[in-house]
């Protein structure tokens, strides 16, 4: 089934880097999972609020510079936070990034600097490698499945 971005999602892409927008617009046509854009640009005040409640870990967010996007998975008309859906969206984002040769990092595989060039079998594998690496370091992984950022 072919999906398309809603008017609201397209509006949330406004102000973002054109390369990131191109990847998202291409990925929606490649994805096995419907998705929408829930966050593009953020103000400093919005970012401060997210950090204060623990939803973000940094004030150096790429959302402030138009270099990051958060996507929401949909099953029919229902939004979902089920992580396995974001693996599939990340696979579509990686494929789209490869096609336009744009370096993208995924928030559930922080140790992979560019998912377009990831050599493993899937983004699920990339996420699992990140989780394993963090655990070996004695650190908790920070999984942000909806988050994708342009690496510049």
C-alpha positions as CSV (number, residue, x, y, z in Angstrom):
1,X,0.0,0.0,0.0
2,X,1.3,3.4,-0.9
3,X,1.2,6.0,1.9
4,X,1.4,9.8,1.7
5,X,2.1,12.6,4.1
6,X,-0.8,14.6,5.4
7,X,-1.1,18.3,5.0
8,X,-0.3,18.6,8.7
9,X,2.9,16.5,8.3
10,X,4.0,18.6,5.3
11,X,3.5,21.8,7.4
12,X,5.7,20.3,10.1
13,X,8.5,19.8,7.5
14,X,8.5,23.6,6.8
15,X,11.8,25.2,7.8
16,X,13.7,21.9,7.9
17,X,16.8,21.3,5.7
18,X,15.7,20.5,2.2
19,X,17.8,17.2,2.1
20,X,16.1,15.9,5.3
21,X,12.7,16.8,3.8
22,X,13.6,14.9,0.6
23,X,14.4,11.8,2.6
24,X,11.2,11.9,4.6
25,X,9.1,12.5,1.4
26,X,10.7,9.6,-0.3
27,X,10.6,7.3,2.7
28,X,6.8,7.5,3.0
29,X,6.5,5.9,-0.4
30,X,8.9,3.1,0.5
31,X,7.6,2.4,4.0
32,X,5.6,-0.7,5.0
33,X,4.2,1.4,7.9
34,X,2.2,4.6,7.6
35,X,3.8,7.5,9.4
36,X,3.4,11.2,9.9
37,X,5.6,14.0,11.0
38,X,5.0,15.0,14.7
39,X,7.9,17.4,15.1
40,X,10.2,19.4,12.9
41,X,11.5,22.7,14.0
42,X,11.5,23.5,17.7
43,X,12.0,26.7,19.6
44,X,14.5,27.0,22.5
45,X,11.5,27.2,24.9
46,X,10.0,24.0,23.5
47,X,13.3,22.3,23.8
48,X,13.8,23.5,27.4
49,X,10.4,22.1,28.4
50,X,11.3,18.7,26.8
51,X,14.6,18.5,28.7
52,X,12.9,19.5,31.9
53,X,10.5,16.6,31.7
54,X,13.1,14.1,30.5
55,X,11.7,13.7,27.0
56,X,15.0,15.0,25.6
57,X,18.5,14.9,26.9
58,X,20.1,17.9,25.4
59,X,19.7,21.6,24.7
60,X,21.9,21.0,21.6
61,X,19.0,19.4,19.7
62,X,19.2,19.4,15.9
63,X,15.5,20.2,16.0
64,X,16.6,23.8,16.8
65,X,18.5,24.0,13.6
66,X,16.1,22.3,11.2
67,X,18.2,19.2,11.0
68,X,15.9,16.7,12.8
69,X,12.5,15.3,12.5
70,X,10.3,13.0,14.7
71,X,7.9,10.6,13.0
72,X,4.9,8.8,14.4
73,X,3.8,5.4,13.2
74,X,0.2,4.7,12.4
75,X,-1.7,1.5,12.3
76,X,-4.9,2.5,10.5
77,X,-6.0,5.7,12.2
78,X,-4.3,4.8,15.5
79,X,-0.9,6.2,16.4
80,X,1.5,3.7,17.9
81,X,4.8,3.8,19.9
82,X,5.5,0.1,19.3
83,X,9.2,0.1,18.7
84,X,9.2,-2.6,16.0
85,X,7.2,-0.3,13.8
86,X,10.0,2.3,14.0
87,X,12.5,-0.4,12.8
88,X,10.4,-0.6,9.6
89,X,10.2,3.2,9.2
90,X,14.0,3.4,9.8
91,X,14.5,0.8,7.0
92,X,12.5,3.1,4.7
93,X,14.4,6.1,5.8
94,X,17.7,4.3,5.2
95,X,16.6,3.3,1.7
96,X,15.5,6.8,0.9
97,X,18.7,8.3,2.3
98,X,20.8,5.9,0.1
99,X,18.9,7.0,-3.0
100,X,19.6,10.7,-2.5
101,X,23.0,10.1,-0.8
102,X,22.1,12.0,2.4
103,X,23.6,11.0,5.7
104,X,20.9,10.3,8.3
105,X,21.3,9.1,11.9
106,X,18.5,7.2,13.7
107,X,17.6,7.8,17.4
108,X,17.5,4.1,18.2
109,X,20.9,3.4,16.7
110,X,23.0,6.3,17.9
111,X,26.3,4.5,17.2
112,X,25.5,4.2,13.5
113,X,26.6,7.6,12.1
114,X,24.8,7.1,8.7
115,X,22.0,4.6,8.3
116,X,22.3,4.9,4.6
117,X,25.7,3.2,4.7
118,X,24.9,0.7,7.5
119,X,26.2,-2.8,6.4
120,X,24.0,-4.9,8.7
121,X,20.8,-6.7,7.7
122,X,18.2,-4.1,9.0
123,X,17.7,-1.1,11.2
124,X,16.5,-3.5,13.9
125,X,20.0,-5.1,13.8
126,X,21.5,-1.6,14.1
127,X,19.4,-0.8,17.1
128,X,20.3,-4.1,18.8
129,X,24.0,-3.4,18.2
130,X,23.7,0.0,19.8
131,X,21.9,-1.5,22.8
132,X,24.5,-4.2,23.2
133,X,27.3,-1.7,23.0
134,X,25.8,0.6,25.7
135,X,25.2,-2.4,28.0
136,X,28.8,-3.5,27.6
137,X,29.8,0.1,28.7
138,X,27.6,-0.3,31.7
139,X,25.3,2.5,30.4
140,X,21.6,2.5,29.6
141,X,20.7,2.9,26.0
142,X,18.6,6.0,25.0
143,X,16.1,4.7,22.5
144,X,14.4,7.5,20.5
145,X,12.7,5.5,17.7
146,X,10.8,8.3,16.1
147,X,13.9,10.6,15.8
148,X,15.9,11.0,12.6
149,X,18.6,13.6,12.1
150,X,20.7,14.9,9.2
151,X,24.4,14.5,9.8
152,X,26.2,17.6,8.7
